[in-house]
Amino acid sequence: MAARLAAGALPPQPLPQGIRITRATGARVWLTALALPLPIRQSLTRLIDATTSVDRDGLENAMRTVIDLSSPQLDPQSIAELREVLRAMSTQ
């Protein structure tokens, strides 16, 4: 969910900031329903919050942290998808 929100903030056609804020608010509510280790929950929250900003470096750093912390719990396909979003951030 957080990676999809991040993808919506990327060029060439990022979603308008108001829509990103609305989506992030809903994602925060959804995230509270999940049983996650605190470090992963905090990193996801930072990534969700970063999608509402125009600070691309903050978004990229937040995505890197999510990948680093969640990789041990994810399957290879999920990790590859997250890394693809990170690559898209780096090339834009």
HTML snippet that shows the backbone in 3Dmol.js (N, CA, C, O; Angstrom):
<script src="https://3Dmol.org/build/3Dmol-min.js"></script>
<div id="view" style="width:600px;height:400px;position:relative"></div>
<script>
const pdb = `
ATOM      1  N   MET A   1       0.835  -1.192   0.000  1.00  0.00           N
ATOM      2  CA  MET A   1       0.000   0.000   0.000  1.00  0.00           C
ATOM      3  C   MET A   1       0.878   1.253   0.000  1.00  0.00           C
ATOM      4  O   MET A   1       0.661   2.170  -0.792  1.00  0.00           O
ATOM      5  N   ALA A   2       1.859   1.283   0.884  1.00  0.00           N
ATOM      6  CA  ALA A   2       2.720   2.468   0.968  1.00  0.00           C
ATOM      7  C   ALA A   2       3.511   2.664  -0.322  1.00  0.00           C
ATOM      8  O   ALA A   2       3.704   3.799  -0.758  1.00  0.00           O
ATOM      9  N   ALA A   3       3.968   1.583  -0.935  1.00  0.00           N
ATOM     10  CA  ALA A   3       4.716   1.691  -2.192  1.00  0.00           C
ATOM     11  C   ALA A   3       3.820   2.218  -3.305  1.00  0.00           C
ATOM     12  O   ALA A   3       4.278   2.983  -4.153  1.00  0.00           O
ATOM     13  N   ARG A   4       2.578   1.831  -3.315  1.00  0.00           N
ATOM     14  CA  ARG A   4       1.651   2.339  -4.337  1.00  0.00           C
ATOM     15  C   ARG A   4       1.377   3.821  -4.128  1.00  0.00           C
ATOM     16  O   ARG A   4       1.243   4.577  -5.090  1.00  0.00           O
ATOM     17  N   LEU A   5       1.296   4.229  -2.871  1.00  0.00           N
ATOM     18  CA  LEU A   5       1.148   5.662  -2.600  1.00  0.00           C
ATOM     19  C   LEU A   5       2.380   6.417  -3.085  1.00  0.00           C
ATOM     20  O   LEU A   5       2.269   7.497  -3.666  1.00  0.00           O
ATOM     21  N   ALA A   6       3.555   5.840  -2.842  1.00  0.00           N
ATOM     22  CA  ALA A   6       4.797   6.480  -3.279  1.00  0.00           C
ATOM     23  C   ALA A   6       4.839   6.587  -4.797  1.00  0.00           C
ATOM     24  O   ALA A   6       5.259   7.613  -5.334  1.00  0.00           O
ATOM     25  N   ALA A   7       4.412   5.553  -5.487  1.00  0.00           N
ATOM     26  CA  ALA A   7       4.405   5.584  -6.949  1.00  0.00           C
ATOM     27  C   ALA A   7       3.493   6.698  -7.468  1.00  0.00           C
ATOM     28  O   ALA A   7       3.751   7.268  -8.528  1.00  0.00           O
ATOM     29  N   GLY A   8       2.445   7.005  -6.733  1.00  0.00           N
ATOM     30  CA  GLY A   8       1.533   8.073  -7.127  1.00  0.00           C
ATOM     31  C   GLY A   8       2.116   9.468  -6.982  1.00  0.00           C
ATOM     32  O   GLY A   8       1.525  10.444  -7.444  1.00  0.00           O
ATOM     33  N   ALA A   9       3.267   9.563  -6.343  1.00  0.00           N
ATOM     34  CA  ALA A   9       3.925  10.865  -6.167  1.00  0.00           C
ATOM     35  C   ALA A   9       5.021  11.098  -7.197  1.00  0.00           C
ATOM     36  O   ALA A   9       5.687  12.133  -7.178  1.00  0.00           O
ATOM     37  N   LEU A  10       5.208  10.136  -8.096  1.00  0.00           N
ATOM     38  CA  LEU A  10       6.326  10.215  -9.037  1.00  0.00           C
ATOM     39  C   LEU A  10       5.922  10.797 -10.385  1.00  0.00           C
ATOM     40  O   LEU A  10       4.784  10.637 -10.828  1.00  0.00           O
ATOM     41  N   PRO A  11       6.872  11.477 -11.036  1.00  0.00           N
ATOM     42  CA  PRO A  11       6.649  11.921 -12.408  1.00  0.00           C
ATOM     43  C   PRO A  11       6.530  10.699 -13.324  1.00  0.00           C
ATOM     44  O   PRO A  11       6.973   9.623 -12.922  1.00  0.00           O
ATOM     45  N   PRO A  12       5.984  10.795 -14.476  1.00  0.00           N
ATOM     46  CA  PRO A  12       5.743  12.033 -15.182  1.00  0.00           C
ATOM     47  C   PRO A  12       4.417  12.688 -14.819  1.00  0.00           C
ATOM     48  O   PRO A  12       4.213  13.862 -15.129  1.00  0.00           O
ATOM     49  N   GLN A  13       3.524  11.971 -14.180  1.00  0.00           N
ATOM     50  CA  GLN A  13       2.234  12.552 -13.823  1.00  0.00           C
ATOM     51  C   GLN A  13       1.900  12.236 -12.370  1.00  0.00           C
ATOM     52  O   GLN A  13       1.065  11.373 -12.099  1.00  0.00           O
ATOM     53  N   PRO A  14       2.547  12.928 -11.434  1.00  0.00           N
ATOM     54  CA  PRO A  14       2.219  12.683 -10.030  1.00  0.00           C
ATOM     55  C   PRO A  14       0.784  13.119  -9.738  1.00  0.00           C
ATOM     56  O   PRO A  14       0.265  14.063 -10.335  1.00  0.00           O
ATOM     57  N   LEU A  15       0.170  12.415  -8.816  1.00  0.00           N
ATOM     58  CA  LEU A  15      -1.167  12.826  -8.397  1.00  0.00           C
ATOM     59  C   LEU A  15      -1.083  14.191  -7.731  1.00  0.00           C
ATOM     60  O   LEU A  15      -0.057  14.523  -7.137  1.00  0.00           O
ATOM     61  N   PRO A  16      -2.137  14.982  -7.819  1.00  0.00           N
ATOM     62  CA  PRO A  16      -2.138  16.270  -7.115  1.00  0.00           C
ATOM     63  C   PRO A  16      -1.920  16.061  -5.613  1.00  0.00           C
ATOM     64  O   PRO A  16      -2.331  15.046  -5.051  1.00  0.00           O
ATOM     65  N   GLN A  17      -1.275  17.024  -4.983  1.00  0.00           N
ATOM     66  CA  GLN A  17      -0.929  16.897  -3.572  1.00  0.00           C
ATOM     67  C   GLN A  17      -2.163  16.670  -2.705  1.00  0.00           C
ATOM     68  O   GLN A  17      -2.105  15.881  -1.762  1.00  0.00           O
ATOM     69  N   GLY A  18      -3.259  17.330  -2.991  1.00  0.00           N
ATOM     70  CA  GLY A  18      -4.477  17.143  -2.200  1.00  0.00           C
ATOM     71  C   GLY A  18      -4.965  15.703  -2.220  1.00  0.00           C
ATOM     72  O   GLY A  18      -5.405  15.182  -1.196  1.00  0.00           O
ATOM     73  N   ILE A  19      -4.892  15.068  -3.359  1.00  0.00           N
ATOM     74  CA  ILE A  19      -5.294  13.661  -3.478  1.00  0.00           C
ATOM     75  C   ILE A  19      -4.316  12.777  -2.721  1.00  0.00           C
ATOM     76  O   ILE A  19      -4.724  11.821  -2.061  1.00  0.00           O
ATOM     77  N   ARG A  20      -3.022  13.092  -2.812  1.00  0.00           N
ATOM     78  CA  ARG A  20      -2.031  12.295  -2.078  1.00  0.00           C
ATOM     79  C   ARG A  20      -2.249  12.403  -0.574  1.00  0.00           C
ATOM     80  O   ARG A  20      -2.071  11.424   0.150  1.00  0.00           O
ATOM     81  N   ILE A  21      -2.631  13.583  -0.101  1.00  0.00           N
ATOM     82  CA  ILE A  21      -2.903  13.766   1.334  1.00  0.00           C
ATOM     83  C   ILE A  21      -4.111  12.931   1.751  1.00  0.00           C
ATOM     84  O   ILE A  21      -4.086  12.273   2.791  1.00  0.00           O
ATOM     85  N   THR A  22      -5.154  12.958   0.951  1.00  0.00           N
ATOM     86  CA  THR A  22      -6.357  12.172   1.258  1.00  0.00           C
ATOM     87  C   THR A  22      -6.039  10.679   1.286  1.00  0.00           C
ATOM     88  O   THR A  22      -6.478   9.963   2.186  1.00  0.00           O
ATOM     89  N   ARG A  23      -5.282  10.218   0.307  1.00  0.00           N
ATOM     90  CA  ARG A  23      -4.915   8.802   0.257  1.00  0.00           C
ATOM     91  C   ARG A  23      -4.038   8.416   1.451  1.00  0.00           C
ATOM     92  O   ARG A  23      -4.202   7.337   2.021  1.00  0.00           O
ATOM     93  N   ALA A  24      -3.113   9.293   1.826  1.00  0.00           N
ATOM     94  CA  ALA A  24      -2.233   9.010   2.960  1.00  0.00           C
ATOM     95  C   ALA A  24      -3.023   8.929   4.259  1.00  0.00           C
ATOM     96  O   ALA A  24      -2.727   8.094   5.114  1.00  0.00           O
ATOM     97  N   THR A  25      -4.014   9.779   4.412  1.00  0.00           N
ATOM     98  CA  THR A  25      -4.852   9.746   5.616  1.00  0.00           C
ATOM     99  C   THR A  25      -5.563   8.400   5.723  1.00  0.00           C
ATOM    100  O   THR A  25      -5.589   7.792   6.793  1.00  0.00           O
ATOM    101  N   GLY A  26      -6.131   7.941   4.630  1.00  0.00           N
ATOM    102  CA  GLY A  26      -6.792   6.639   4.625  1.00  0.00           C
ATOM    103  C   GLY A  26      -5.823   5.498   4.882  1.00  0.00           C
ATOM    104  O   GLY A  26      -6.160   4.542   5.580  1.00  0.00           O
ATOM    105  N   ALA A  27      -4.619   5.592   4.322  1.00  0.00           N
ATOM    106  CA  ALA A  27      -3.616   4.542   4.521  1.00  0.00           C
ATOM    107  C   ALA A  27      -3.165   4.464   5.974  1.00  0.00           C
ATOM    108  O   ALA A  27      -2.919   3.374   6.490  1.00  0.00           O
ATOM    109  N   ARG A  28      -3.054   5.620   6.639  1.00  0.00           N
ATOM    110  CA  ARG A  28      -2.676   5.608   8.062  1.00  0.00           C
ATOM    111  C   ARG A  28      -3.721   4.865   8.889  1.00  0.00           C
ATOM    112  O   ARG A  28      -3.376   4.100   9.790  1.00  0.00           O
ATOM    113  N   VAL A  29      -4.993   5.088   8.585  1.00  0.00           N
ATOM    114  CA  VAL A  29      -6.069   4.384   9.297  1.00  0.00           C
ATOM    115  C   VAL A  29      -5.962   2.888   9.033  1.00  0.00           C
ATOM    116  O   VAL A  29      -6.058   2.086   9.962  1.00  0.00           O
ATOM    117  N   TRP A  30      -5.766   2.508   7.779  1.00  0.00           N
ATOM    118  CA  TRP A  30      -5.627   1.098   7.407  1.00  0.00           C
ATOM    119  C   TRP A  30      -4.445   0.476   8.143  1.00  0.00           C
ATOM    120  O   TRP A  30      -4.542  -0.651   8.630  1.00  0.00           O
ATOM    121  N   LEU A  31      -3.333   1.198   8.228  1.00  0.00           N
ATOM    122  CA  LEU A  31      -2.121   0.678   8.849  1.00  0.00           C
ATOM    123  C   LEU A  31      -2.330   0.355  10.328  1.00  0.00           C
ATOM    124  O   LEU A  31      -1.719  -0.578  10.849  1.00  0.00           O
ATOM    125  N   THR A  32      -3.179   1.112  11.001  1.00  0.00           N
ATOM    126  CA  THR A  32      -3.414   0.853  12.428  1.00  0.00           C
ATOM    127  C   THR A  32      -4.092  -0.487  12.664  1.00  0.00           C
ATOM    128  O   THR A  32      -4.033  -1.021  13.771  1.00  0.00           O
ATOM    129  N   ALA A  33      -4.738  -1.040  11.636  1.00  0.00           N
ATOM    130  CA  ALA A  33      -5.424  -2.324  11.778  1.00  0.00           C
ATOM    131  C   ALA A  33      -4.487  -3.517  11.618  1.00  0.00           C
ATOM    132  O   ALA A  33      -4.893  -4.657  11.841  1.00  0.00           O
ATOM    133  N   LEU A  34      -3.250  -3.267  11.237  1.00  0.00           N
ATOM    134  CA  LEU A  34      -2.305  -4.354  10.992  1.00  0.00           C
ATOM    135  C   LEU A  34      -1.413  -4.600  12.200  1.00  0.00           C
ATOM    136  O   LEU A  34      -0.992  -3.668  12.886  1.00  0.00           O
ATOM    137  N   ALA A  35      -1.137  -5.867  12.442  1.00  0.00           N
ATOM    138  CA  ALA A  35      -0.207  -6.247  13.509  1.00  0.00           C
ATOM    139  C   ALA A  35       1.193  -6.314  12.903  1.00  0.00           C
ATOM    140  O   ALA A  35       1.545  -7.289  12.239  1.00  0.00           O
ATOM    141  N   LEU A  36       1.983  -5.274  13.139  1.00  0.00           N
ATOM    142  CA  LEU A  36       3.327  -5.185  12.579  1.00  0.00           C
ATOM    143  C   LEU A  36       4.324  -4.855  13.678  1.00  0.00           C
ATOM    144  O   LEU A  36       3.978  -4.199  14.661  1.00  0.00           O
ATOM    145  N   PRO A  37       5.563  -5.310  13.512  1.00  0.00           N
ATOM    146  CA  PRO A  37       6.600  -4.883  14.456  1.00  0.00           C
ATOM    147  C   PRO A  37       6.730  -3.358  14.411  1.00  0.00           C
ATOM    148  O   PRO A  37       6.599  -2.749  13.349  1.00  0.00           O
ATOM    149  N   LEU A  38       6.981  -2.763  15.543  1.00  0.00           N
ATOM    150  CA  LEU A  38       7.029  -1.309  15.654  1.00  0.00           C
ATOM    151  C   LEU A  38       7.988  -0.651  14.651  1.00  0.00           C
ATOM    152  O   LEU A  38       7.600   0.341  14.033  1.00  0.00           O
ATOM    153  N   PRO A  39       9.216  -1.149  14.455  1.00  0.00           N
ATOM    154  CA  PRO A  39      10.100  -0.478  13.495  1.00  0.00           C
ATOM    155  C   PRO A  39       9.523  -0.464  12.069  1.00  0.00           C
ATOM    156  O   PRO A  39       9.673   0.526  11.354  1.00  0.00           O
ATOM    157  N   ILE A  40       8.881  -1.531  11.666  1.00  0.00           N
ATOM    158  CA  ILE A  40       8.283  -1.579  10.323  1.00  0.00           C
ATOM    159  C   ILE A  40       7.086  -0.636  10.259  1.00  0.00           C
ATOM    160  O   ILE A  40       6.918   0.084   9.276  1.00  0.00           O
ATOM    161  N   ARG A  41       6.263  -0.635  11.288  1.00  0.00           N
ATOM    162  CA  ARG A  41       5.102   0.267  11.318  1.00  0.00           C
ATOM    163  C   ARG A  41       5.560   1.728  11.221  1.00  0.00           C
ATOM    164  O   ARG A  41       4.980   2.519  10.477  1.00  0.00           O
ATOM    165  N   GLN A  42       6.594   2.073  11.972  1.00  0.00           N
ATOM    166  CA  GLN A  42       7.093   3.451  11.949  1.00  0.00           C
ATOM    167  C   GLN A  42       7.670   3.817  10.582  1.00  0.00           C
ATOM    168  O   GLN A  42       7.467   4.931  10.099  1.00  0.00           O
ATOM    169  N   SER A  43       8.385   2.883   9.960  1.00  0.00           N
ATOM    170  CA  SER A  43       8.967   3.184   8.647  1.00  0.00           C
ATOM    171  C   SER A  43       7.869   3.325   7.592  1.00  0.00           C
ATOM    172  O   SER A  43       7.971   4.170   6.702  1.00  0.00           O
ATOM    173  N   LEU A  44       6.830   2.512   7.683  1.00  0.00           N
ATOM    174  CA  LEU A  44       5.707   2.643   6.753  1.00  0.00           C
ATOM    175  C   LEU A  44       4.979   3.965   6.956  1.00  0.00           C
ATOM    176  O   LEU A  44       4.578   4.614   5.990  1.00  0.00           O
ATOM    177  N   THR A  45       4.811   4.358   8.198  1.00  0.00           N
ATOM    178  CA  THR A  45       4.163   5.640   8.486  1.00  0.00           C
ATOM    179  C   THR A  45       4.974   6.792   7.912  1.00  0.00           C
ATOM    180  O   THR A  45       4.407   7.725   7.343  1.00  0.00           O
ATOM    181  N   ARG A  46       6.302   6.737   8.056  1.00  0.00           N
ATOM    182  CA  ARG A  46       7.155   7.783   7.482  1.00  0.00           C
ATOM    183  C   ARG A  46       7.051   7.802   5.957  1.00  0.00           C
ATOM    184  O   ARG A  46       7.030   8.872   5.349  1.00  0.00           O
ATOM    185  N   LEU A  47       6.986   6.630   5.344  1.00  0.00           N
ATOM    186  CA  LEU A  47       6.840   6.576   3.895  1.00  0.00           C
ATOM    187  C   LEU A  47       5.487   7.143   3.469  1.00  0.00           C
ATOM    188  O   LEU A  47       5.413   7.923   2.519  1.00  0.00           O
ATOM    189  N   ILE A  48       4.437   6.761   4.156  1.00  0.00           N
ATOM    190  CA  ILE A  48       3.104   7.294   3.843  1.00  0.00           C
ATOM    191  C   ILE A  48       3.110   8.812   3.970  1.00  0.00           C
ATOM    192  O   ILE A  48       2.599   9.509   3.094  1.00  0.00           O
ATOM    193  N   ASP A  49       3.683   9.326   5.049  1.00  0.00           N
ATOM    194  CA  ASP A  49       3.746  10.777   5.236  1.00  0.00           C
ATOM    195  C   ASP A  49       4.577  11.449   4.142  1.00  0.00           C
ATOM    196  O   ASP A  49       4.244  12.543   3.688  1.00  0.00           O
ATOM    197  N   ALA A  50       5.653  10.794   3.726  1.00  0.00           N
ATOM    198  CA  ALA A  50       6.526  11.368   2.697  1.00  0.00           C
ATOM    199  C   ALA A  50       5.818  11.482   1.344  1.00  0.00           C
ATOM    200  O   ALA A  50       6.201  12.311   0.519  1.00  0.00           O
ATOM    201  N   THR A  51       4.808  10.672   1.111  1.00  0.00           N
ATOM    202  CA  THR A  51       4.095  10.748  -0.175  1.00  0.00           C
ATOM    203  C   THR A  51       3.293  12.029  -0.301  1.00  0.00           C
ATOM    204  O   THR A  51       2.890  12.391  -1.407  1.00  0.00           O
ATOM    205  N   THR A  52       3.052  12.718   0.794  1.00  0.00           N
ATOM    206  CA  THR A  52       2.253  13.950   0.753  1.00  0.00           C
ATOM    207  C   THR A  52       3.112  15.188   0.494  1.00  0.00           C
ATOM    208  O   THR A  52       2.588  16.281   0.280  1.00  0.00           O
ATOM    209  N   SER A  53       4.414  15.012   0.515  1.00  0.00           N
ATOM    210  CA  SER A  53       5.347  16.128   0.389  1.00  0.00           C
ATOM    211  C   SER A  53       5.878  16.241  -1.035  1.00  0.00           C
ATOM    212  O   SER A  53       5.712  15.334  -1.851  1.00  0.00           O
ATOM    213  N   VAL A  54       6.510  17.356  -1.312  1.00  0.00           N
ATOM    214  CA  VAL A  54       7.202  17.525  -2.583  1.00  0.00           C
ATOM    215  C   VAL A  54       8.695  17.204  -2.436  1.00  0.00           C
ATOM    216  O   VAL A  54       9.451  17.328  -3.400  1.00  0.00           O
ATOM    217  N   ASP A  55       9.118  16.797  -1.248  1.00  0.00           N
ATOM    218  CA  ASP A  55      10.515  16.467  -0.958  1.00  0.00           C
ATOM    219  C   ASP A  55      10.824  15.067  -1.484  1.00  0.00           C
ATOM    220  O   ASP A  55      10.523  14.069  -0.829  1.00  0.00           O
ATOM    221  N   ARG A  56      11.423  15.002  -2.662  1.00  0.00           N
ATOM    222  CA  ARG A  56      11.710  13.714  -3.290  1.00  0.00           C
ATOM    223  C   ARG A  56      12.779  12.932  -2.527  1.00  0.00           C
ATOM    224  O   ARG A  56      12.714  11.705  -2.463  1.00  0.00           O
ATOM    225  N   ASP A  57      13.770  13.632  -1.944  1.00  0.00           N
ATOM    226  CA  ASP A  57      14.805  12.936  -1.185  1.00  0.00           C
ATOM    227  C   ASP A  57      14.213  12.242   0.028  1.00  0.00           C
ATOM    228  O   ASP A  57      14.591  11.115   0.349  1.00  0.00           O
ATOM    229  N   GLY A  58      13.290  12.908   0.701  1.00  0.00           N
ATOM    230  CA  GLY A  58      12.640  12.304   1.858  1.00  0.00           C
ATOM    231  C   GLY A  58      11.842  11.071   1.479  1.00  0.00           C
ATOM    232  O   GLY A  58      11.826  10.086   2.217  1.00  0.00           O
ATOM    233  N   LEU A  59      11.184  11.119   0.337  1.00  0.00           N
ATOM    234  CA  LEU A  59      10.411   9.978  -0.149  1.00  0.00           C
ATOM    235  C   LEU A  59      11.329   8.803  -0.460  1.00  0.00           C
ATOM    236  O   LEU A  59      11.043   7.663  -0.094  1.00  0.00           O
ATOM    237  N   GLU A  60      12.423   9.091  -1.134  1.00  0.00           N
ATOM    238  CA  GLU A  60      13.376   8.041  -1.494  1.00  0.00           C
ATOM    239  C   GLU A  60      14.012   7.414  -0.254  1.00  0.00           C
ATOM    240  O   GLU A  60      14.148   6.193  -0.174  1.00  0.00           O
ATOM    241  N   ASN A  61      14.397   8.239   0.705  1.00  0.00           N
ATOM    242  CA  ASN A  61      14.993   7.719   1.947  1.00  0.00           C
ATOM    243  C   ASN A  61      13.992   6.878   2.729  1.00  0.00           C
ATOM    244  O   ASN A  61      14.351   5.840   3.285  1.00  0.00           O
ATOM    245  N   ALA A  62      12.750   7.320   2.773  1.00  0.00           N
ATOM    246  CA  ALA A  62      11.720   6.563   3.486  1.00  0.00           C
ATOM    247  C   ALA A  62      11.491   5.206   2.821  1.00  0.00           C
ATOM    248  O   ALA A  62      11.305   4.203   3.510  1.00  0.00           O
ATOM    249  N   MET A  63      11.504   5.166   1.485  1.00  0.00           N
ATOM    250  CA  MET A  63      11.327   3.892   0.774  1.00  0.00           C
ATOM    251  C   MET A  63      12.495   2.954   1.046  1.00  0.00           C
ATOM    252  O   MET A  63      12.301   1.756   1.250  1.00  0.00           O
ATOM    253  N   ARG A  64      13.711   3.501   1.049  1.00  0.00           N
ATOM    254  CA  ARG A  64      14.887   2.670   1.353  1.00  0.00           C
ATOM    255  C   ARG A  64      14.768   2.032   2.737  1.00  0.00           C
ATOM    256  O   ARG A  64      15.079   0.855   2.915  1.00  0.00           O
ATOM    257  N   THR A  65      14.318   2.814   3.706  1.00  0.00           N
ATOM    258  CA  THR A  65      14.173   2.292   5.069  1.00  0.00           C
ATOM    259  C   THR A  65      13.128   1.189   5.126  1.00  0.00           C
ATOM    260  O   THR A  65      13.333   0.175   5.793  1.00  0.00           O
ATOM    261  N   VAL A  66      12.021   1.375   4.439  1.00  0.00           N
ATOM    262  CA  VAL A  66      10.981   0.335   4.411  1.00  0.00           C
ATOM    263  C   VAL A  66      11.550  -0.955   3.819  1.00  0.00           C
ATOM    264  O   VAL A  66      11.331  -2.039   4.358  1.00  0.00           O
ATOM    265  N   ILE A  67      12.272  -0.834   2.721  1.00  0.00           N
ATOM    266  CA  ILE A  67      12.860  -2.021   2.092  1.00  0.00           C
ATOM    267  C   ILE A  67      13.839  -2.700   3.041  1.00  0.00           C
ATOM    268  O   ILE A  67      13.800  -3.918   3.211  1.00  0.00           O
ATOM    269  N   ASP A  68      14.708  -1.921   3.654  1.00  0.00           N
ATOM    270  CA  ASP A  68      15.705  -2.498   4.563  1.00  0.00           C
ATOM    271  C   ASP A  68      15.061  -3.233   5.736  1.00  0.00           C
ATOM    272  O   ASP A  68      15.487  -4.329   6.097  1.00  0.00           O
ATOM    273  N   LEU A  69      14.042  -2.630   6.322  1.00  0.00           N
ATOM    274  CA  LEU A  69      13.431  -3.227   7.520  1.00  0.00           C
ATOM    275  C   LEU A  69      12.475  -4.372   7.204  1.00  0.00           C
ATOM    276  O   LEU A  69      12.353  -5.307   7.995  1.00  0.00           O
ATOM    277  N   SER A  70      11.805  -4.311   6.076  1.00  0.00           N
ATOM    278  CA  SER A  70      10.778  -5.314   5.802  1.00  0.00           C
ATOM    279  C   SER A  70      11.266  -6.480   4.952  1.00  0.00           C
ATOM    280  O   SER A  70      10.584  -7.503   4.881  1.00  0.00           O
ATOM    281  N   SER A  71      12.421  -6.362   4.309  1.00  0.00           N
ATOM    282  CA  SER A  71      12.914  -7.422   3.423  1.00  0.00           C
ATOM    283  C   SER A  71      12.961  -8.807   4.061  1.00  0.00           C
ATOM    284  O   SER A  71      12.609  -9.781   3.396  1.00  0.00           O
ATOM    285  N   PRO A  72      13.382  -8.938   5.322  1.00  0.00           N
ATOM    286  CA  PRO A  72      13.419 -10.287   5.906  1.00  0.00           C
ATOM    287  C   PRO A  72      12.040 -10.962   5.988  1.00  0.00           C
ATOM    288  O   PRO A  72      11.962 -12.189   6.054  1.00  0.00           O
ATOM    289  N   GLN A  73      10.970 -10.188   5.985  1.00  0.00           N
ATOM    290  CA  GLN A  73       9.630 -10.756   6.091  1.00  0.00           C
ATOM    291  C   GLN A  73       8.924 -10.905   4.746  1.00  0.00           C
ATOM    292  O   GLN A  73       7.827 -11.460   4.692  1.00  0.00           O
ATOM    293  N   LEU A  74       9.525 -10.423   3.661  1.00  0.00           N
ATOM    294  CA  LEU A  74       8.852 -10.407   2.367  1.00  0.00           C
ATOM    295  C   LEU A  74       9.404 -11.469   1.424  1.00  0.00           C
ATOM    296  O   LEU A  74      10.549 -11.906   1.542  1.00  0.00           O
ATOM    297  N   ASP A  75       8.548 -11.872   0.479  1.00  0.00           N
ATOM    298  CA  ASP A  75       9.000 -12.802  -0.553  1.00  0.00           C
ATOM    299  C   ASP A  75       9.810 -12.039  -1.611  1.00  0.00           C
ATOM    300  O   ASP A  75       9.718 -10.815  -1.700  1.00  0.00           O
ATOM    301  N   PRO A  76      10.594 -12.757  -2.403  1.00  0.00           N
ATOM    302  CA  PRO A  76      11.454 -12.088  -3.392  1.00  0.00           C
ATOM    303  C   PRO A  76      10.692 -11.201  -4.387  1.00  0.00           C
ATOM    304  O   PRO A  76      11.203 -10.157  -4.792  1.00  0.00           O
ATOM    305  N   GLN A  77       9.502 -11.596  -4.775  1.00  0.00           N
ATOM    306  CA  GLN A  77       8.729 -10.795  -5.729  1.00  0.00           C
ATOM    307  C   GLN A  77       8.318  -9.458  -5.114  1.00  0.00           C
ATOM    308  O   GLN A  77       8.352  -8.427  -5.786  1.00  0.00           O
ATOM    309  N   SER A  78       7.937  -9.474  -3.863  1.00  0.00           N
ATOM    310  CA  SER A  78       7.559  -8.226  -3.188  1.00  0.00           C
ATOM    311  C   SER A  78       8.750  -7.293  -3.040  1.00  0.00           C
ATOM    312  O   SER A  78       8.631  -6.085  -3.243  1.00  0.00           O
ATOM    313  N   ILE A  79       9.884  -7.852  -2.690  1.00  0.00           N
ATOM    314  CA  ILE A  79      11.100  -7.048  -2.565  1.00  0.00           C
ATOM    315  C   ILE A  79      11.458  -6.440  -3.921  1.00  0.00           C
ATOM    316  O   ILE A  79      11.823  -5.267  -4.001  1.00  0.00           O
ATOM    317  N   ALA A  80      11.352  -7.234  -4.979  1.00  0.00           N
ATOM    318  CA  ALA A  80      11.650  -6.736  -6.324  1.00  0.00           C
ATOM    319  C   ALA A  80      10.706  -5.597  -6.704  1.00  0.00           C
ATOM    320  O   ALA A  80      11.130  -4.625  -7.329  1.00  0.00           O
ATOM    321  N   GLU A  81       9.437  -5.709  -6.334  1.00  0.00           N
ATOM    322  CA  GLU A  81       8.476  -4.643  -6.639  1.00  0.00           C
ATOM    323  C   GLU A  81       8.832  -3.357  -5.898  1.00  0.00           C
ATOM    324  O   GLU A  81       8.773  -2.269  -6.471  1.00  0.00           O
ATOM    325  N   LEU A  82       9.200  -3.484  -4.629  1.00  0.00           N
ATOM    326  CA  LEU A  82       9.600  -2.306  -3.859  1.00  0.00           C
ATOM    327  C   LEU A  82      10.857  -1.667  -4.441  1.00  0.00           C
ATOM    328  O   LEU A  82      10.957  -0.444  -4.530  1.00  0.00           O
ATOM    329  N   ARG A  83      11.804  -2.497  -4.832  1.00  0.00           N
ATOM    330  CA  ARG A  83      13.039  -1.959  -5.417  1.00  0.00           C
ATOM    331  C   ARG A  83      12.775  -1.283  -6.755  1.00  0.00           C
ATOM    332  O   ARG A  83      13.452  -0.316  -7.105  1.00  0.00           O
ATOM    333  N   GLU A  84      11.805  -1.777  -7.500  1.00  0.00           N
ATOM    334  CA  GLU A  84      11.453  -1.139  -8.771  1.00  0.00           C
ATOM    335  C   GLU A  84      10.885   0.265  -8.531  1.00  0.00           C
ATOM    336  O   GLU A  84      11.194   1.197  -9.273  1.00  0.00           O
ATOM    337  N   VAL A  85      10.060   0.412  -7.498  1.00  0.00           N
ATOM    338  CA  VAL A  85       9.542   1.740  -7.156  1.00  0.00           C
ATOM    339  C   VAL A  85      10.703   2.644  -6.735  1.00  0.00           C
ATOM    340  O   VAL A  85      10.749   3.812  -7.120  1.00  0.00           O
ATOM    341  N   LEU A  86      11.622   2.119  -5.961  1.00  0.00           N
ATOM    342  CA  LEU A  86      12.795   2.906  -5.552  1.00  0.00           C
ATOM    343  C   LEU A  86      13.628   3.308  -6.769  1.00  0.00           C
ATOM    344  O   LEU A  86      14.090   4.447  -6.842  1.00  0.00           O
ATOM    345  N   ARG A  87      13.826   2.408  -7.715  1.00  0.00           N
ATOM    346  CA  ARG A  87      14.557   2.754  -8.946  1.00  0.00           C
ATOM    347  C   ARG A  87      13.851   3.872  -9.709  1.00  0.00           C
ATOM    348  O   ARG A  87      14.495   4.778 -10.238  1.00  0.00           O
ATOM    349  N   ALA A  88      12.541   3.800  -9.759  1.00  0.00           N
ATOM    350  CA  ALA A  88      11.778   4.847 -10.448  1.00  0.00           C
ATOM    351  C   ALA A  88      11.989   6.191  -9.758  1.00  0.00           C
ATOM    352  O   ALA A  88      12.074   7.226 -10.420  1.00  0.00           O
ATOM    353  N   MET A  89      12.074   6.177  -8.436  1.00  0.00           N
ATOM    354  CA  MET A  89      12.324   7.421  -7.690  1.00  0.00           C
ATOM    355  C   MET A  89      13.703   7.966  -8.022  1.00  0.00           C
ATOM    356  O   MET A  89      13.877   9.173  -8.191  1.00  0.00           O
ATOM    357  N   SER A  90      14.670   7.085  -8.113  1.00  0.00           N
ATOM    358  CA  SER A  90      16.053   7.495  -8.329  1.00  0.00           C
ATOM    359  C   SER A  90      16.278   8.051  -9.724  1.00  0.00           C
ATOM    360  O   SER A  90      17.148   8.901  -9.914  1.00  0.00           O
ATOM    361  N   THR A  91      15.516   7.590 -10.694  1.00  0.00           N
ATOM    362  CA  THR A  91      15.737   8.018 -12.068  1.00  0.00           C
ATOM    363  C   THR A  91      14.927   9.248 -12.451  1.00  0.00           C
ATOM    364  O   THR A  91      15.156   9.831 -13.511  1.00  0.00           O
ATOM    365  N   GLN A  92      13.997   9.646 -11.619  1.00  0.00           N
ATOM    366  CA  GLN A  92      13.146  10.792 -11.951  1.00  0.00           C
ATOM    367  C   GLN A  92      13.786  12.095 -11.558  1.00  0.00           C
ATOM    368  O   GLN A  92      13.202  13.158 -11.767  1.00  0.00           O
TER     369      GLN A  92
END
`;
const viewer = $3Dmol.createViewer("view");
viewer.addModel(pdb, "pdb");
viewer.setStyle({}, {cartoon: {color: "spectrum"}});
viewer.zoomTo();
viewer.render();
</script>
